[in-house]
Amino acid sequence: MSFHEIDRAQVLAEALPYIQKFTGKTVVVKYGGNAMVSQELRQAVISDIILLSLVGIRVVMVHGGGPEISQMLKKIGKESKFVDGLRYTDRETMEIVQQILCGQTNKNLAATLNRMGGRALGLCGLDGGLFQAAKLDEKYGLVGEIHTVNTAPVVDALDNGYIPVIATVAQGTDGETAYNINADTAAAKLATALEAEKLILLTDVRGLLRDPKDESTLIPALQLSSVPALVREGIISGGMIPKVDCCVESVRSGVKSAVILDGRVPHSLLVELLSDAGIGTMLTN
């Protein structure tokens, strides 16, 4: 037997206790950023999700679609506008958001999972009243804040052996409208409602870094109690603040752990869940 084969067997042996630990447990993966844009990374993420599902882990995929929405708005001659990092969503933009997220992006992802041997079911927050929301603030337009999560459609899909693929548009309860929802926030709310074992936010950075310019300064593990000090020191800043907030909220509300994971690394999901390595920043209580 070659060294390479022994190596491969060692990897599989190392995965066994993790498979045993997570089998039957729910893991919510927020999929976005570079992993969505690059074809190679997209294939790696999707094959990881299929493998995790096949070994008995109940994987729920929540996705955004920012680049595709911006692209479509550009096509119709409309400029993308952001307020505090959230897409300003007027009525015309909301129509595009719904078409792209609930239609094109969601169905393409479900189709790719099915084509590669998974069993996926595309859903959006409007289906079965999955996400119900009220307007967050007038300054963001039709951006909502989720106040109710009806997990029944997701649990039914999981119980029937499907991988639910969820687009983050919510049903408005304060008017006859749909609301655009930040995908990180939606994933955190859903993970909490499902009492998930783990929330994983796939992102375009290594994780939380002590020095943003130096990837070797990754903070691999973080207790919730350490977060306020890191915000004061400016280590958690900019776009990392809402991501960390989502992780904190979910862990405080009962999710066992939340991970900010580098979606640019091929098969980062498998490394994070089924090996001793762990490659992102994990927040625990």
C-alpha positions as CSV (number, residue, x, y, z in Angstrom):
1,M,0.0,0.0,0.0
2,S,1.4,3.4,-0.9
3,F,2.0,6.2,1.6
4,H,-0.8,8.2,-0.2
5,E,-3.3,5.4,0.4
6,I,-2.3,5.1,4.1
7,D,-2.7,8.9,4.4
8,R,-6.2,8.6,2.9
9,A,-7.2,5.9,5.3
10,Q,-5.9,7.9,8.2
11,V,-8.1,10.9,7.1
12,L,-11.2,8.6,7.0
13,A,-10.4,7.1,10.4
14,E,-10.0,10.6,11.8
15,A,-13.4,11.6,10.4
16,L,-15.2,8.7,12.2
17,P,-15.7,10.2,15.7
18,Y,-16.9,13.4,14.1
19,I,-19.4,11.6,11.9
20,Q,-20.6,9.8,15.0
21,K,-20.8,13.1,16.9
22,F,-22.8,15.0,14.2
23,T,-25.0,12.2,12.8
24,G,-28.7,13.1,13.3
25,K,-27.7,16.6,14.3
26,T,-28.7,19.8,12.4
27,V,-26.0,22.0,10.9
28,V,-27.0,25.3,9.2
29,V,-24.6,26.6,6.5
30,K,-24.9,30.1,5.2
31,Y,-23.5,30.0,1.7
32,G,-22.3,33.2,0.0
33,G,-19.4,35.3,-1.1
34,N,-16.6,33.9,-3.2
35,A,-17.7,30.3,-2.7
36,M,-20.8,31.2,-4.7
37,V,-19.1,33.0,-7.5
38,S,-16.1,30.6,-8.3
39,Q,-17.2,27.5,-10.1
40,E,-14.5,25.4,-8.5
41,L,-15.4,26.4,-5.0
42,R,-19.1,26.1,-5.7
43,Q,-18.6,22.4,-6.7
44,A,-16.5,21.8,-3.6
45,V,-19.1,23.3,-1.2
46,I,-21.9,21.4,-2.9
47,S,-20.0,18.0,-2.8
48,D,-19.2,18.7,0.9
49,I,-22.9,19.3,1.7
50,I,-23.9,16.1,-0.2
51,L,-21.3,14.0,1.7
52,L,-22.4,15.5,5.1
53,S,-26.0,14.6,4.2
54,L,-25.1,11.1,3.2
55,V,-23.4,10.4,6.5
56,G,-26.6,11.4,8.3
57,I,-26.0,15.0,9.2
58,R,-29.1,17.2,8.7
59,V,-27.7,20.0,6.6
60,V,-29.7,23.1,5.9
61,M,-28.3,25.6,3.3
62,V,-29.2,29.3,3.6
63,H,-28.0,31.5,0.7
64,G,-27.8,35.1,-0.4
65,G,-27.2,36.3,-3.9
66,G,-25.8,39.8,-3.7
67,P,-23.6,39.7,-6.8
68,E,-26.5,38.3,-9.0
69,I,-28.9,40.9,-7.7
70,S,-26.4,43.7,-8.4
71,Q,-25.8,42.3,-11.9
72,M,-29.5,42.3,-12.7
73,L,-30.0,45.8,-11.3
74,K,-27.1,47.0,-13.5
75,K,-28.8,45.4,-16.5
76,I,-32.0,47.4,-16.0
77,G,-29.9,50.6,-15.4
78,K,-30.4,50.8,-11.6
79,E,-27.6,51.5,-9.2
80,S,-27.1,49.3,-6.1
81,K,-27.2,51.4,-3.0
82,F,-26.1,50.2,0.5
83,V,-26.9,51.7,3.9
84,D,-24.9,50.5,6.9
85,G,-23.8,47.4,4.8
86,L,-27.5,46.5,4.0
87,R,-28.9,46.8,0.4
88,Y,-31.3,49.7,0.2
89,T,-34.4,48.0,-1.1
90,D,-37.1,50.1,-2.8
91,R,-40.2,48.4,-4.4
92,E,-38.5,47.9,-7.8
93,T,-35.3,46.4,-6.2
94,M,-37.5,44.1,-4.0
95,E,-39.1,42.7,-7.2
96,I,-35.6,41.9,-8.5
97,V,-34.5,40.5,-5.1
98,Q,-37.4,38.1,-5.1
99,Q,-37.0,37.1,-8.8
100,I,-33.2,36.4,-8.3
101,L,-33.1,34.9,-4.8
102,C,-36.4,32.8,-4.8
103,G,-36.1,32.0,-8.5
104,Q,-32.9,31.9,-10.4
105,T,-30.3,31.5,-7.5
106,N,-32.4,29.1,-5.3
107,K,-33.5,26.8,-8.1
108,N,-30.0,26.7,-9.7
109,L,-28.5,25.7,-6.4
110,A,-31.1,23.0,-5.8
111,A,-30.7,21.7,-9.4
112,T,-26.9,21.6,-8.9
113,L,-27.2,19.6,-5.7
114,N,-29.6,17.2,-7.3
115,R,-27.4,16.8,-10.4
116,M,-24.4,16.0,-8.2
117,G,-26.2,13.2,-6.4
118,G,-27.9,15.0,-3.5
119,R,-31.6,15.4,-2.7
120,A,-32.3,19.1,-2.5
121,L,-35.5,21.0,-2.1
122,G,-35.5,24.8,-2.9
123,L,-37.6,26.9,-0.4
124,C,-37.8,30.6,0.3
125,G,-39.0,32.4,3.5
126,L,-42.4,32.9,1.9
127,D,-43.1,29.2,1.7
128,G,-45.2,28.0,4.6
129,G,-44.6,31.3,6.4
130,L,-41.0,30.1,7.0
131,F,-39.7,33.6,7.7
132,Q,-42.1,36.3,9.0
133,A,-40.8,39.8,9.4
134,A,-41.7,43.5,10.0
135,K,-39.8,46.5,8.5
136,L,-36.4,47.0,10.1
137,D,-36.2,50.8,9.5
138,E,-37.5,53.2,6.9
139,K,-33.9,54.2,5.9
140,Y,-33.3,50.6,4.5
141,G,-36.5,50.5,2.5
142,L,-38.1,47.0,2.3
143,V,-35.5,45.3,4.5
144,G,-37.1,43.2,7.2
145,E,-36.4,42.0,10.7
146,I,-37.5,38.4,11.3
147,H,-39.7,38.0,14.3
148,T,-41.1,34.5,13.7
149,V,-39.6,31.4,12.1
150,N,-41.9,28.5,11.2
151,T,-39.5,25.6,11.0
152,A,-42.2,23.0,9.9
153,P,-41.3,23.2,6.1
154,V,-37.6,22.8,6.9
155,V,-38.1,19.9,9.4
156,D,-40.5,18.1,7.0
157,A,-37.8,18.3,4.2
158,L,-35.1,17.1,6.6
159,D,-37.3,14.2,7.9
160,N,-37.9,13.1,4.3
161,G,-34.2,13.0,3.5
162,Y,-33.9,16.3,1.6
163,I,-31.3,19.1,1.9
164,P,-33.4,22.3,2.3
165,V,-32.0,25.2,0.2
166,I,-33.4,28.4,1.6
167,A,-33.6,31.9,0.0
168,T,-33.8,34.8,2.4
169,V,-36.9,36.6,1.5
170,A,-39.6,37.0,4.3
171,Q,-43.3,37.4,4.4
172,G,-44.3,40.9,5.8
173,T,-46.7,40.9,8.7
174,D,-47.0,44.7,8.8
175,G,-48.3,45.1,5.2
176,E,-48.8,43.2,2.0
177,T,-45.2,43.0,1.0
178,A,-42.2,40.7,1.0
179,Y,-39.0,41.8,2.8
180,N,-35.3,41.4,1.9
181,I,-33.4,39.8,4.7
182,N,-29.7,39.7,5.4
183,A,-28.6,36.1,4.8
184,D,-26.3,35.9,7.9
185,T,-29.1,37.1,10.1
186,A,-31.7,34.7,8.5
187,A,-29.2,31.7,8.9
188,A,-28.7,32.6,12.6
189,K,-32.5,32.9,13.3
190,L,-33.1,29.6,11.6
191,A,-30.3,27.8,13.4
192,T,-31.7,29.0,16.7
193,A,-35.3,27.9,15.8
194,L,-34.1,24.5,14.7
195,E,-31.9,24.1,17.9
196,A,-29.0,23.4,15.6
197,E,-25.7,21.9,16.7
198,K,-23.7,24.3,14.6
199,L,-24.1,27.5,12.5
200,I,-21.5,27.9,9.8
201,L,-21.1,31.3,8.0
202,L,-19.1,30.8,4.8
203,T,-17.3,34.1,4.1
204,D,-14.4,35.6,2.1
205,V,-12.0,35.9,5.0
206,R,-9.9,33.4,7.0
207,G,-12.0,34.0,10.1
208,L,-11.5,36.6,12.8
209,L,-8.0,38.0,12.7
210,R,-6.1,40.0,15.4
211,D,-4.4,41.8,12.5
212,P,-6.6,42.0,9.4
213,K,-3.4,42.2,7.3
214,D,-1.9,39.0,8.7
215,E,-3.7,35.7,8.2
216,S,-1.5,34.0,10.7
217,T,-3.2,36.0,13.5
218,L,-6.4,33.9,13.2
219,I,-8.3,33.6,16.5
220,P,-9.4,29.9,16.3
221,A,-11.8,29.9,19.3
222,L,-13.7,32.6,21.1
223,Q,-15.9,32.7,24.2
224,L,-18.9,35.0,24.0
225,S,-17.6,36.8,27.1
226,S,-14.5,37.9,25.1
227,V,-16.4,39.6,22.3
228,P,-17.1,43.1,23.9
229,A,-13.4,43.6,24.6
230,L,-12.4,42.7,21.0
231,V,-15.0,45.2,19.7
232,R,-13.6,47.9,22.0
233,E,-10.0,47.1,20.8
234,G,-11.2,47.4,17.2
235,I,-10.2,43.8,16.4
236,I,-13.9,43.1,15.6
237,S,-14.7,45.9,13.2
238,G,-16.4,46.8,9.9
239,G,-18.2,44.0,8.1
240,M,-17.1,41.5,10.8
241,I,-19.3,43.1,13.4
242,P,-22.7,41.9,12.0
243,K,-21.2,38.4,11.4
244,V,-20.0,38.1,14.9
245,D,-23.3,39.5,16.2
246,C,-25.2,36.8,14.3
247,C,-22.9,34.1,15.8
248,V,-23.3,35.6,19.3
249,E,-27.1,35.8,19.1
250,S,-27.4,32.2,17.9
251,V,-25.0,30.7,20.5
252,R,-26.6,32.8,23.3
253,S,-30.0,31.4,22.1
254,G,-29.0,27.7,22.3
255,V,-27.0,26.8,19.2
256,K,-24.0,24.8,20.5
257,S,-21.3,26.7,18.4
258,A,-21.1,29.1,15.5
259,V,-18.2,29.3,13.0
260,I,-17.0,32.0,10.7
261,L,-15.3,29.9,8.0
262,D,-13.2,30.7,4.9
263,G,-15.3,29.7,1.9
264,R,-12.3,30.3,-0.4
265,V,-10.6,27.1,0.9
266,P,-11.8,24.1,-1.1
267,H,-13.7,21.6,1.2
268,S,-13.5,23.9,4.2
269,L,-16.8,22.4,5.4
270,L,-15.3,18.9,5.6
271,V,-12.2,20.1,7.3
272,E,-14.2,22.1,9.9
273,L,-16.8,19.4,10.7
274,L,-14.9,16.1,10.1
275,S,-11.3,16.6,11.1
276,D,-9.2,17.6,14.1
277,A,-8.0,20.7,12.3
278,G,-10.9,23.2,12.4
279,I,-9.9,26.2,10.2
280,G,-12.2,29.1,11.0
281,T,-13.1,31.1,14.2
282,M,-15.5,29.2,16.4
283,L,-17.7,31.0,19.0
284,T,-19.0,29.0,22.0
285,N,-20.7,29.9,25.2
